[in-house]
Each structure stands twice: as C-alpha cells, then as structure tokens.
Amino acid sequence: MRKTKLVGEVVAATGAGDLPLDVLAGALLEAAESNDDTKLVAWALRGAEFFNGGDRSVP
C-alpha cells in the first residue's frame, strides 16, 4: 500500500497527473517493458536528479 501511495505522489509531483490516463499508462508500460539499458539508465539518472532537487521541469 505504501508503494502505491508513493507512486501516486511521484505522478503528482512530476506533473504526470495532468496526462490522460491512457497516455500515462502507455508511458509506464513502455518503461516497464523496456530492455534498452541506455534508456533505463537515462531515465534513472533523470529520476535521481528530480528526487535530489534538480530539474523539476516538465518537458
């Protein structure tokens, strides 16, 4: 239950909560199904920067 709450908080904090649900689900599915290590590392680095107070802009 805690993880579900945290995911919701991340969605809200990133501005992703403003996306249509089908778009959000598609983006999450793309990330979950990705075997592209380059993309995964880039996403992880961007996420770490976000959580460390770096760039919080929404493209």
A tleap script that builds the chain and sets N, CA, C and O, in Angstrom:
source leaprc.protein.ff14SB
mol = sequence {
  NMET ARG LYS THR LYS LEU VAL GLY GLU VAL
  VAL ALA ALA THR GLY ALA GLY ASP LEU PRO
  LEU ASP VAL LEU ALA GLY ALA LEU LEU GLU
  ALA ALA GLU SER ASN ASP ASP THR LYS LEU
  VAL ALA TRP ALA LEU ARG GLY ALA GLU PHE
  PHE ASN GLY GLY ASP ARG SER VAL CPRO
}
set mol.1.N position { 0.822 -1.197 0.000 }
set mol.1.CA position { 0.000 0.000 0.000 }
set mol.1.C position { 0.867 1.262 0.000 }
set mol.1.O position { 0.540 2.244 -0.666 }
set mol.2.N position { 1.962 1.230 0.744 }
set mol.2.CA position { 2.847 2.394 0.803 }
set mol.2.C position { 3.422 2.706 -0.576 }
set mol.2.O position { 3.514 3.872 -0.961 }
set mol.3.N position { 3.812 1.661 -1.326 }
set mol.3.CA position { 4.381 1.887 -2.652 }
set mol.3.C position { 3.342 2.534 -3.572 }
set mol.3.O position { 3.674 3.422 -4.357 }
set mol.4.N position { 2.105 2.097 -3.476 }
set mol.4.CA position { 1.033 2.684 -4.283 }
set mol.4.C position { 0.890 4.166 -3.977 }
set mol.4.O position { 0.722 4.976 -4.889 }
set mol.5.N position { 0.954 4.523 -2.705 }
set mol.5.CA position { 0.852 5.927 -2.303 }
set mol.5.C position { 2.036 6.722 -2.851 }
set mol.5.O position { 1.867 7.839 -3.338 }
set mol.6.N position { 3.236 6.142 -2.769 }
set mol.6.CA position { 4.428 6.829 -3.270 }
set mol.6.C position { 4.361 7.035 -4.781 }
set mol.6.O position { 4.751 8.087 -5.287 }
set mol.7.N position { 3.867 6.030 -5.495 }
set mol.7.CA position { 3.733 6.170 -6.947 }
set mol.7.C position { 2.778 7.321 -7.269 }
set mol.7.O position { 3.050 8.128 -8.159 }
set mol.8.N position { 1.679 7.394 -6.555 }
set mol.8.CA position { 0.738 8.497 -6.752 }
set mol.8.C position { 1.375 9.846 -6.479 }
set mol.8.O position { 1.125 10.812 -7.200 }
set mol.9.N position { 2.193 9.917 -5.443 }
set mol.9.CA position { 2.878 11.167 -5.112 }
set mol.9.C position { 3.876 11.556 -6.200 }
set mol.9.O position { 4.009 12.734 -6.530 }
set mol.10.N position { 4.577 10.566 -6.759 }
set mol.10.CA position { 5.526 10.838 -7.842 }
set mol.10.C position { 4.779 11.326 -9.078 }
set mol.10.O position { 5.206 12.278 -9.731 }
set mol.11.N position { 3.669 10.677 -9.397 }
set mol.11.CA position { 2.860 11.098 -10.547 }
set mol.11.C position { 2.436 12.555 -10.370 }
set mol.11.O position { 2.543 13.347 -11.306 }
set mol.12.N position { 1.966 12.906 -9.203 }
set mol.12.CA position { 1.529 14.281 -8.945 }
set mol.12.C position { 2.706 15.256 -8.988 }
set mol.12.O position { 2.606 16.319 -9.600 }
set mol.13.N position { 3.813 14.906 -8.347 }
set mol.13.CA position { 4.963 15.812 -8.258 }
set mol.13.C position { 5.604 16.082 -9.615 }
set mol.13.O position { 6.141 17.165 -9.844 }
set mol.14.N position { 5.551 15.108 -10.509 }
set mol.14.CA position { 6.164 15.282 -11.826 }
set mol.14.C position { 5.254 15.990 -12.811 }
set mol.14.O position { 5.684 16.366 -13.901 }
set mol.15.N position { 4.004 16.173 -12.433 }
set mol.15.CA position { 3.047 16.772 -13.352 }
set mol.15.C position { 2.381 15.749 -14.257 }
set mol.15.O position { 1.540 16.101 -15.084 }
set mol.16.N position { 2.758 14.479 -14.103 }
set mol.16.CA position { 2.196 13.424 -14.948 }
set mol.16.C position { 0.720 13.184 -14.656 }
set mol.16.O position { 0.015 12.580 -15.464 }
set mol.17.N position { 0.256 13.653 -13.513 }
set mol.17.CA position { -1.152 13.505 -13.183 }
set mol.17.C position { -2.065 14.301 -14.104 }
set mol.17.O position { -3.273 14.070 -14.145 }
set mol.18.N position { -1.479 15.240 -14.844 }
set mol.18.CA position { -2.253 16.032 -15.800 }
set mol.18.C position { -2.408 15.327 -17.146 }
set mol.18.O position { -3.184 15.764 -17.996 }
set mol.19.N position { -1.667 14.237 -17.335 }
set mol.19.CA position { -1.761 13.488 -18.588 }
set mol.19.C position { -3.042 12.667 -18.621 }
set mol.19.O position { -3.541 12.246 -17.577 }
set mol.20.N position { -3.577 12.437 -19.820 }
set mol.20.CA position { -4.691 11.488 -19.906 }
set mol.20.C position { -4.218 10.118 -19.402 }
set mol.20.O position { -3.063 9.749 -19.614 }
set mol.21.N position { -5.087 9.377 -18.750 }
set mol.21.CA position { -4.684 8.102 -18.149 }
set mol.21.C position { -4.127 7.115 -19.162 }
set mol.21.O position { -3.218 6.352 -18.835 }
set mol.22.N position { -4.654 7.110 -20.393 }
set mol.22.CA position { -4.123 6.178 -21.383 }
set mol.22.C position { -2.690 6.535 -21.768 }
set mol.22.O position { -1.884 5.645 -22.038 }
set mol.23.N position { -2.368 7.818 -21.797 }
set mol.23.CA position { -1.007 8.254 -22.102 }
set mol.23.C position { -0.073 7.870 -20.956 }
set mol.23.O position { 1.018 7.349 -21.191 }
set mol.24.N position { -0.491 8.124 -19.734 }
set mol.24.CA position { 0.317 7.762 -18.569 }
set mol.24.C position { 0.552 6.259 -18.524 }
set mol.24.O position { 1.678 5.812 -18.303 }
set mol.25.N position { -0.498 5.481 -18.732 }
set mol.25.CA position { -0.363 4.019 -18.728 }
set mol.25.C position { 0.580 3.564 -19.836 }
set mol.25.O position { 1.409 2.680 -19.619 }
set mol.26.N position { 0.464 4.156 -21.013 }
set mol.26.CA position { 1.346 3.784 -22.120 }
set mol.26.C position { 2.805 4.080 -21.816 }
set mol.26.O position { 3.682 3.272 -22.122 }
set mol.27.N position { 3.066 5.229 -21.218 }
set mol.27.CA position { 4.442 5.587 -20.864 }
set mol.27.C position { 5.006 4.634 -19.813 }
set mol.27.O position { 6.157 4.207 -19.907 }
set mol.28.N position { 4.194 4.304 -18.821 }
set mol.28.CA position { 4.641 3.375 -17.782 }
set mol.28.C position { 4.876 1.981 -18.354 }
set mol.28.O position { 5.844 1.315 -17.985 }
set mol.29.N position { 3.999 1.535 -19.249 }
set mol.29.CA position { 4.185 0.232 -19.889 }
set mol.29.C position { 5.463 0.212 -20.718 }
set mol.29.O position { 6.203 -0.771 -20.704 }
set mol.30.N position { 5.717 1.295 -21.437 }
set mol.30.CA position { 6.943 1.397 -22.236 }
set mol.30.C position { 8.173 1.243 -21.339 }
set mol.30.O position { 9.100 0.507 -21.678 }
set mol.31.N position { 8.182 1.923 -20.212 }
set mol.31.CA position { 9.312 1.832 -19.284 }
set mol.31.C position { 9.419 0.433 -18.683 }
set mol.31.O position { 10.515 -0.120 -18.588 }
set mol.32.N position { 8.295 -0.136 -18.281 }
set mol.32.CA position { 8.304 -1.453 -17.643 }
set mol.32.C position { 8.747 -2.556 -18.596 }
set mol.32.O position { 9.364 -3.533 -18.173 }
set mol.33.N position { 8.437 -2.404 -19.871 }
set mol.33.CA position { 8.753 -3.439 -20.855 }
set mol.33.C position { 10.090 -3.217 -21.546 }
set mol.33.O position { 10.528 -4.068 -22.321 }
set mol.34.N position { 10.746 -2.096 -21.283 }
set mol.34.CA position { 11.971 -1.750 -21.990 }
set mol.34.C position { 13.130 -2.663 -21.597 }
set mol.34.O position { 13.357 -2.950 -20.421 }
set mol.35.N position { 13.850 -3.104 -22.620 }
set mol.35.CA position { 15.090 -3.852 -22.417 }
set mol.35.C position { 16.287 -3.018 -22.864 }
set mol.35.O position { 17.407 -3.521 -22.951 }
set mol.36.N position { 16.041 -1.748 -23.144 }
set mol.36.CA position { 17.076 -0.845 -23.627 }
set mol.36.C position { 17.797 -0.231 -22.429 }
set mol.36.O position { 17.301 0.701 -21.796 }
set mol.37.N position { 18.974 -0.775 -22.134 }
set mol.37.CA position { 19.725 -0.308 -20.966 }
set mol.37.C position { 20.053 1.179 -21.041 }
set mol.37.O position { 20.093 1.855 -20.013 }
set mol.38.N position { 20.285 1.691 -22.235 }
set mol.38.CA position { 20.598 3.109 -22.386 }
set mol.38.C position { 19.424 3.966 -21.932 }
set mol.38.O position { 19.608 4.947 -21.211 }
set mol.39.N position { 18.214 3.597 -22.356 }
set mol.39.CA position { 17.019 4.335 -21.934 }
set mol.39.C position { 16.807 4.212 -20.432 }
set mol.39.O position { 16.518 5.199 -19.755 }
set mol.40.N position { 16.954 2.990 -19.912 }
set mol.40.CA position { 16.721 2.773 -18.481 }
set mol.40.C position { 17.682 3.596 -17.632 }
set mol.40.O position { 17.279 4.193 -16.634 }
set mol.41.N position { 18.945 3.626 -18.025 }
set mol.41.CA position { 19.940 4.408 -17.283 }
set mol.41.C position { 19.619 5.896 -17.387 }
set mol.41.O position { 19.696 6.615 -16.391 }
set mol.42.N position { 19.262 6.363 -18.575 }
set mol.42.CA position { 18.922 7.782 -18.744 }
set mol.42.C position { 17.717 8.151 -17.891 }
set mol.42.O position { 17.707 9.204 -17.255 }
set mol.43.N position { 16.700 7.292 -17.871 }
set mol.43.CA position { 15.513 7.553 -17.052 }
set mol.43.C position { 15.875 7.553 -15.573 }
set mol.43.O position { 15.396 8.393 -14.811 }
set mol.44.N position { 16.727 6.603 -15.166 }
set mol.44.CA position { 17.130 6.525 -13.759 }
set mol.44.C position { 17.907 7.775 -13.342 }
set mol.44.O position { 17.696 8.304 -12.251 }
set mol.45.N position { 18.795 8.239 -14.203 }
set mol.45.CA position { 19.571 9.444 -13.887 }
set mol.45.C position { 18.667 10.670 -13.796 }
set mol.45.O position { 18.830 11.505 -12.906 }
set mol.46.N position { 17.721 10.773 -14.715 }
set mol.46.CA position { 16.793 11.913 -14.669 }
set mol.46.C position { 15.928 11.846 -13.417 }
set mol.46.O position { 15.656 12.870 -12.790 }
set mol.47.N position { 15.498 10.643 -13.055 }
set mol.47.CA position { 14.704 10.472 -11.841 }
set mol.47.C position { 15.493 10.829 -10.594 }
set mol.47.O position { 14.977 11.490 -9.693 }
set mol.48.N position { 16.749 10.390 -10.544 }
set mol.48.CA position { 17.592 10.708 -9.391 }
set mol.48.C position { 17.791 12.216 -9.275 }
set mol.48.O position { 17.761 12.772 -8.177 }
set mol.49.N position { 17.994 12.873 -10.416 }
set mol.49.CA position { 18.154 14.334 -10.409 }
set mol.49.C position { 16.878 15.001 -9.890 }
set mol.49.O position { 16.943 15.959 -9.120 }
set mol.50.N position { 15.735 14.499 -10.309 }
set mol.50.CA position { 14.451 15.033 -9.851 }
set mol.50.C position { 14.333 14.906 -8.336 }
set mol.50.O position { 13.983 15.869 -7.653 }
set mol.51.N position { 14.626 13.719 -7.814 }
set mol.51.CA position { 14.487 13.484 -6.380 }
set mol.51.C position { 15.519 14.239 -5.556 }
set mol.51.O position { 15.301 14.504 -4.374 }
set mol.52.N position { 16.634 14.581 -6.170 }
set mol.52.CA position { 17.673 15.333 -5.465 }
set mol.52.C position { 17.499 16.837 -5.617 }
set mol.52.O position { 18.408 17.605 -5.301 }
set mol.53.N position { 16.331 17.260 -6.102 }
set mol.53.CA position { 16.039 18.686 -6.187 }
set mol.53.C position { 16.562 19.358 -7.430 }
set mol.53.O position { 16.621 20.585 -7.499 }
set mol.54.N position { 16.946 18.560 -8.421 }
set mol.54.CA position { 17.440 19.138 -9.673 }
set mol.54.C position { 16.298 19.612 -10.539 }
set mol.54.O position { 15.321 20.180 -10.051 }
set mol.55.N position { 16.429 19.374 -11.818 }
set mol.55.CA position { 15.448 19.840 -12.806 }
set mol.55.C position { 14.094 19.200 -12.560 }
set mol.55.O position { 13.939 17.985 -12.686 }
set mol.56.N position { 13.119 20.019 -12.209 }
set mol.56.CA position { 11.756 19.528 -11.987 }
set mol.56.C position { 10.820 20.025 -13.077 }
set mol.56.O position { 9.598 19.999 -12.932 }
set mol.57.N position { 11.425 20.482 -14.181 }
set mol.57.CA position { 10.580 20.975 -15.264 }
set mol.57.C position { 9.960 19.808 -16.005 }
set mol.57.O position { 10.533 18.722 -16.099 }
set mol.58.N position { 8.790 20.063 -16.520 }
set mol.58.CA position { 8.097 19.067 -17.325 }
set mol.58.C position { 8.274 19.482 -18.767 }
set mol.58.O position { 7.906 20.593 -19.147 }
set mol.59.N position { 8.849 18.576 -19.594 }
set mol.59.CA position { 9.116 18.958 -20.988 }
set mol.59.C position { 7.848 19.278 -21.749 }
set mol.59.O position { 7.905 19.615 -22.931 }
savepdb mol mol.pdb
quit
